[in-house]
């Protein structure tokens, strides 16, 4: 058997916690995953994993070998990437995870154009709001917005800044009046974005680089930003949304931007990838394309 391939199977089995999960991720049979691990153990003359019918765990040597395998595989991938770079044409499959709405409206148009320009480039895309683990899910890139919580072993590059704006429908303003300053917001019902059971404050730039928070209050809570925009256009209250999402509704007059003298809050969007000695050309070209195209969409 190929030693490098067996190392890759062993690392994935450890990362995912079971032979079955590794088999599903690598499109192999469970017995074949076991065969790769046994090949390494027999070659080394040392057990790597303690396995029972219920669980598996690394031996002391297995833990050290696992860490070395990760380094070897990263270097092998970097070596392959150097060869791809020499071809000056991005090629191969790139797996990217991204938020559903931001991905569909902003990321996908850039990737589609990139796929047109580079016929040898393949995209395997996952659009969903849950934050994924790059290593466990086998993703090459992830797109995230807002604050990055855990960046250990992760490289992050800012690719855009979303402008968050306060808006409402003309019908709502005719019935309830127009807020003139931030302190007026407390007297208005808000349409609230609720994600994973958590309500986040609305943010507004303040003096000297500070940020002012406003905790929205209202009886309508949704976990979809597009639905919030539609609800606001129906005259049900104030909404705090990315400008790119409501651009057409603002232009059509279905929504009105409020507090025009108040600076917009900028929400950062990032491309993330696992720390590596050499970022493959296919990933670098994709990140560069996003960083070049997205700022104009956010304007």
N, C-alpha and C positions, 0 to 999 in steps of 0.2 A: 504494500500500500504506500501511497505518497505521504511522507512524514509531515510535510507542511499542511496538507489537507487534513490529516488526522489531528494536528495541533488546532486547526481552525474549528473542527468539530468539538474537540475537547473544551476549548474556551467557550464556545457557544453553550455547551451543556452545563458548564459551571455558571455562566451568566444567567441562564434561564432557569436553572435549578432542577432540571430533569432531562432524561434522555428523550422523553416523549415531546417535550416542548422544543428541544433542539431539533428533533426530527421534523416537526411541523415547520419550523422556521427555515430549515435547510432543504426541505423537500426530499427527505430521506426516510427510510423505514427505521423504526426503533431499534431493531437488531443491528442495522448497519451502523448506527451511532455507537452502540456498544462494541461493535467490531473495531471501529476506529480507536476507541479508548483502550481496548485490550491490546491492540497492536502497539500502542505507545508503552503500555505497562510491560508487555513482554520484551519489547526492545530495550527498555530501561532496566528491567529486572526489579522494578519497584512499583508498589501499588500507588495509584494516584487518587482513587476515590474509594471510600467506604460506602457500599451500597446495600440497602435492604429493600424489601418490597414497598416500604412506605417513604423512604427518604434517602438522600445521598449527601455525603459530606466529604470535603477534601482532607486527605491526610496531610501531615505536616510537610512532607516532601511535595505532595500534590499542590499545596498552596504556593510554594516557592517556584515550582515548575510552571504553574498557571501564570504567574507574574512574568516569567521569562518568555513564555509563549506569546503573551500579549505584545511584548516588545519586538519579538521576532516577526510576528505577523504585521505589525505596524511598519517595520522596516521593509518587509517584502512588498507591502502595498506601496510604500514610498518609492521603491525601486521600479515597480511597474508604472507608477505615475510619471517617473522621469522619462520612460520610453514613450508614453503617450504624449508627453509634452513635446518630444522631438518631432512628433507627427504634426504638431501645430493645429490639431483638430480634436475638439472634445469628443469623446466617444465612450460608450458603455452606459450602464444603468446608474441613475442617481435617484436615491430614495429620499423624499422630502416630506416632512410633516408640517402642517400649518393650520392656523385657526380657520374655521370654515368660511365665515363671511369675508374676512380680510383676504383669505386665500382666493376665494372665488372672484371677488371684485378687483383685487389689486395684483396679486401674485400670478394668477393664472394667465392673464393677457401677456405678461412678460415671458412666461415659460413657453407659451404657445408660439410666440414669435421666435424664441430661441430654438425651439424644436424645428421650426421651418428653416432656419439658417444652418442648422447642424444635423444632417440626416443620420449621423452615426450616434447621436446622443439620445438616450432613452430616459424617460421620467416615470418613476413609480411614486404616485402622490397620494398622501393621506390628508383629507380635510376633516378636521374635528377639533373641538375646543379643549378636551382634556389634555393636560401637559404630559408629554410622553418622555420616557427615558431613552436617550439616543442609543446607548449601548444595548439595552435590553430589547429594543424594537428594531435594531439593525438599520437605523436611519443614518444617512450621510449628512443631512442638514435638517434643521428645524427652524421655523420662523416663529418668533414670539413677540408680543407687544407688551409694553409696560415694564414694570420693575422685574429684574432678574434676581431670583432668590438664591439659587445654588449654582455657582459657576466653577466648582472644583473640577479640574480636568476638562473644562469647556472653553473654547475660543468663541468670543462674541464680536460681531461687527455690526454697527448701526447702519441700517440700509434706508431708513426713512424716519420722518417725524410727523405723526398725525396731528392735525389741528383739531382740538375738541371745541365745539361751539355749543352755546345755549340757544335753543330755538323753540318756537311754538307756532301754532296755526293762527292765521288772521282771525278766524271765528272765535278762537279761545281769547285772544287779546281784546276783541270787541266786547266780550261778555265779562271779562275779569280784569281788564286793564293791563298795561304794559309795565313790567318792573323796570325801574330806572337805575337801580344800583343793587349790589349783591345783597345788602340787608333786606331788600324787598322780597327775596326768593322765599323766605319762610312763610309768606302769606299765600303761596300758590301751591296747588297740587302738582306733584311731579310724577313722571312715568319712570319707574325705577328698573335699572338693570340688575338682575339678581343672578349670580353665577355661583354654582356649587353651594347654594344656600347662604351666600354671603353678599351683603349689600355694601358697595364701595362708595366712598364720598366723591362728590364732584369737586374738581380741583381748578383753582384759578390763580394765575400769577399775581403776586403781591409785590410790595416794594423790597428793594435790596435783595432780590433773588429768592425771596421767601415764597411759599405756597399757601394759599388760603383754602381751607376745606369747608365744604357745605354738605351736610348729610341730608339727602333728599327725603321727603316724606310724601307718601301718597298711597292710594289703595290699589294701584295697578303695578304689578311686578312681573317682569318678563325676563327670560333668559336668551332673547334673540334681539340683536340691535336693529335689524331691519323691521321687525314687528313693532319695536318702540317708535321708530320713525313713522310708520304707518299710523300708529295710535296717536302720536302727536299731531299728524296731519289731519286726523279726525276731530281735533279740538279737545282732546282729553287732558291736556296739561303741558307742563314744560318738559323738555328733554335735553339731555347733554350727550352729544353724539359726534362722531368723527365727521369732518367737513366733506370728505370724499363720499360718504354714504348718503348725505342729504343734498348734495350739490344740485341734482336735477330738481328736487322738490323746492329748493330755494329759488332756483332760476324760474320755475313755473309759478312761484308765488304761493304754493301750498304750505310752505313754512317760511317763517321770518326769523332772521338772526337777531338775537336780543343782546343788549348791552354792547353796542358797537364800539364804544370807547374802551371796553375792557379787553386787554390782550388775551389771545387764545392760549389755552394750555397745550403744550406739545407733548404728546405721548410717543415715546421712542419705539421703533420696530427694529428687531435684530435678526440676523442670520446667525445660527449657532452650529458648531460642529465640534466633535471630539478633538482634543489636543493631539496633533500629529506632527512628525518631523517635516512632512511635505503634503500640502493640500493638493489633491489631484486636480488636474486641469479642468475636468468636467465640473467639479464643484467651484473652482475659482472663477471660471467663466460665468457660471450661473449667479454667484454672489455679486460679481462685478456688474452683470446686467441688471440685477435688481436694484443695486445701489445707484445705478445711472438713471433708471427709468422711474422709480417710485417717487422721488421728490417732486417731480412735475405733477404726478397724480395727487399728491398731498396738498399742493398749493391751493 
